[in-house]
Amino acid sequence: MDKIERAVALIRSSRKTIVLTGAGISTESGIPDFRSPGTGLWEKIDPMEVLSTKALYQNPEHFYQVGFQMLISMDDAEPNKAHEILTKLEREGYIDLLVTQNIDNLHQKAGSMEVLEVHGHTRSCYCLNCGMEVSMVDMNRILQKGEIPPKCPDCEGTLRPSVVLFGDSLPPCFDRAWSEVENGELLIVIGSSLEVGPVNYLANICKQLMIINLGRTTYDQQADLLIQGSASQILEQIYEKLHGNKGNLNECL
Ligand code: APR
């Protein structure tokens, strides 16, 4: 049995399958990941300088000039085939839950219905004082007036992005992701180095672990199935094998 056939067998026999995605699933949509040698964002920028709570509160000018611009730069990216296939697999009942570390909204753009964004999202910001949500458009408007740190239009409190920054605790949806993986059967990790906790601990508590990734990860040794390569190509092969057909994936998508 080759690796694709083994992947299909694991998916077919799993009573509950959760998928965890990382930045690697979005590189084929033109969004660089963080740790790929040579191209990863953290090779050029220190994340603690630009996307940490320390930067946000102690150096807001730098945070909004660099970190915030990185966040909104993903806005025009479009989902790629990997996102689209995950949407199909969800719709056909092969995936019970999608957990993502990504903040690029591409799973939602591809039509995935239930996405747990354990590192937050870039759709809006919120007021630290009254909790009011502010759209990114309005946030940009406030920033363009030179108001740093940006103030809440309602109570004059300080606004901040809804993205989980280094130094933040994770949102409540991570607790749900934890219990779903703990009670699930198969965890499929796609496009993540699994370097960052506590999300990477999900790979410790699942019953069966499948990793689809271009590069090496810290969990390769403990994976029940490791398929190294491009997320979209591997998912395309799995999808075709699942449907027992050859090469006419486009008719299915
Ligand atoms: N197909 C499959 N895997 C890919 C592809 C691709 N097309 N492109 C890149 N990869 C792999 C890389 O080899 C790498 O191992 O995806 C992985 C991405 O790893 P990271 O860059 O570390 O991204 P991620 O795991 O999502 O990082 C987790 O770290 O900086 C924080 O909050 C940020 O959510 C992020 C977290």
Boltz pocket constraint, residues with backbone or C-beta under 6 A from the ligand:
constraints:
  - pocket:
      binder: B
      contacts: [[A, 21], [A, 22], [A, 23], [A, 24], [A, 25], [A, 27], [A, 28], [A, 33], [A, 34], [A, 35], [A, 36], [A, 40], [A, 47], [A, 101], [A, 102], [A, 119], [A, 164], [A, 190], [A, 191], [A, 192], [A, 193], [A, 194], [A, 195], [A, 196], [A, 212], [A, 213], [A, 214], [A, 215], [A, 216], [A, 217], [A, 229], [A, 230], [A, 231], [A, 232]]
      max_distance: 6.0
